[in-house]
Every structure is written in structure tokens, then in C-alpha cells.
Amino acid sequence: MSQRDTLNAKAPVTLFYDGHCPFCRVEVDWLAKHRHHQRIQLVDIQQADFLQGEYGASFDTMMGKLHVLDNAGHWYIGMDASRALYAVLGYQRLVRFSCLPIISGMMDVGYRLFARYRVRLGNWWEKRKKK
């Protein structure tokens, strides 16, 4: 699947997110208020009622990278999950821009770094907010 395939994600999509992550919570709050929020189903993988076996991906796998499942049964993972999500919300121009060769590479690397350190960054951010 190419990055441009993310433009073809079929709504509604299911976004699997870490409800303990401060950055994820900010994004999910924004998505819940978005004018096209009905195109997204939000699933907090930290909830006790989350049935990981139902989706065929383990909790640990989903904790490592963002996962989006579209209505046609296609999985989008990592930066491609963000691209698919934003395409469904109507931001096709932004998604196309993020697929340009140099931009794509930088965003993919940036996403991997963010995903690796998001818990530490989130803890730091939360502490700074409280000061």
C-alpha cells in the first residue's frame, strides 16, 4: 500500500488511541468536536473493555504506533494512520502534501521519533502544565 492510498480511506474509520497519552487526549478532544466527527469512531485501547483480539492486533502493537481501520477493512499504521484520518476528515490537500517525497520522509521519521518518546514527552508536558 502506498502513502497515496491513504487518500482512499473509507469512512467511517476507527481510530485506536492511547487514552493515557496527554497528546492523544488533546487530539481526540479536537476530533470529537470536528465538524466531520461522525466519520470517526474513537477507541481508547487503555479502557478495560477494549477487546484487542476482536481487531487482530495486540495491545502492545497498538501502543507502539497509531492504528486506523477503515470501513473497507484496510489498516493504516503510524504516519499513514494520520494521513488516512485526515483524508477522511476532508484534508486531502494536506495529505497530498505529506506524501511528497522529501516531506514524506521527514514526516515519517518525525512520527517514529514522536511515537518512541511520546510517553516521556507527555509526562514532561503534563508536569510543565501544572507549574
C-alpha positions in Angstrom: 0.0 0.0 0.0 1.4 3.4 -0.9 1.1 6.6 1.1 -1.3 8.0 -1.5 -3.6 5.1 -0.8 -4.4 6.9 2.5 -6.4 9.3 0.4 -8.8 6.5 -0.3 -9.6 5.5 3.3 -13.3 4.7 3.6 -15.3 6.4 6.3 -16.2 5.8 8.9 -12.7 5.0 10.3 -11.9 3.6 13.7 -9.0 5.4 15.5 -7.3 3.3 18.2 -5.6 5.7 20.6 -3.9 5.6 24.0 -6.2 7.3 26.4 -3.3 7.7 28.9 -1.2 9.8 26.5 -1.7 13.6 27.0 -1.1 14.4 23.4 -3.5 11.7 22.2 -6.2 13.1 24.5 -5.8 16.6 23.1 -6.1 15.3 19.6 -9.1 13.1 20.4 -10.9 16.1 22.1 -10.4 18.1 18.9 -11.6 15.2 16.8 -14.7 14.7 18.9 -15.6 18.4 18.2 -14.7 18.3 14.5 -17.4 19.1 12.0 -17.0 15.6 10.5 -16.7 13.8 13.8 -19.3 11.3 12.6 -16.7 9.9 10.2 -14.6 8.6 13.1 -15.1 6.1 15.8 -12.7 6.6 18.7 -11.5 3.5 20.6 -9.3 4.0 23.7 -7.1 0.9 23.9 -6.5 1.7 27.6 -10.1 1.0 28.6 -10.8 -2.2 30.4 -13.5 -3.2 27.9 -11.1 -2.9 24.9 -11.1 -6.3 23.2 -7.8 -6.5 21.4 -8.5 -9.9 20.0 -11.5 -8.6 18.2 -9.3 -6.5 15.9 -6.4 -8.9 15.4 -3.7 -6.6 16.8 -2.2 -6.9 20.2 -2.3 -4.1 22.8 1.5 -3.8 22.7 1.5 -3.4 18.9 -1.2 -0.7 19.1 0.7 1.1 21.8 3.7 1.4 19.6 2.1 3.2 16.7 -1.2 4.8 15.8 -3.7 2.4 14.2 -6.7 3.3 12.0 -9.1 0.8 10.5 -11.3 2.0 7.7 -14.8 0.9 6.7 -13.4 -1.3 3.9 -11.2 -3.3 6.4 -7.9 -1.6 5.5 -5.4 -0.9 8.3 -3.3 2.2 8.3 -0.4 2.3 10.8 1.9 5.0 12.0 2.1 8.2 9.9 -0.2 6.5 7.3 -2.9 6.3 10.0 -2.7 10.0 10.5 -2.8 10.6 6.7 -5.9 8.3 6.4 -7.6 10.0 9.3 -7.0 13.5 7.9 -8.1 12.4 4.5 -11.4 11.2 5.9 -11.8 14.5 7.7 -11.5 16.4 4.4 -7.9 17.5 4.5 -6.8 15.8 1.2 -4.5 18.7 0.2 -2.6 18.4 3.5 -2.4 14.6 3.0 -1.1 15.0 -0.6 1.5 17.5 0.6 2.6 15.0 3.3 3.1 12.4 0.5 5.6 14.4 -1.4 8.9 12.6 -1.4 11.1 14.7 0.9 8.2 15.9 3.1 7.0 12.3 3.4 10.4 11.0 4.6 10.7 13.8 7.1 7.2 13.3 8.5 7.7 9.5 8.7 10.9 9.9 10.6 9.4 12.6 12.9 6.4 10.3 13.6 8.6 7.4 14.5 10.6 9.6 16.9 7.5 11.0 18.4 5.9 7.6 18.8 9.0 6.2 20.5 9.2 9.1 23.0 5.6 10.2 23.4 5.2 8.8 26.9 8.3 10.6 28.2 7.3 13.8 26.3 3.8 13.6 27.6 4.9 13.2 31.2 7.2 16.2 30.8 4.5 18.2 29.2 2.0 17.4 31.9 4.4 18.4 34.6 5.1 21.7 32.8 1.3 22.4 32.5 0.9 22.0 36.3 3.6 24.7 37.1 
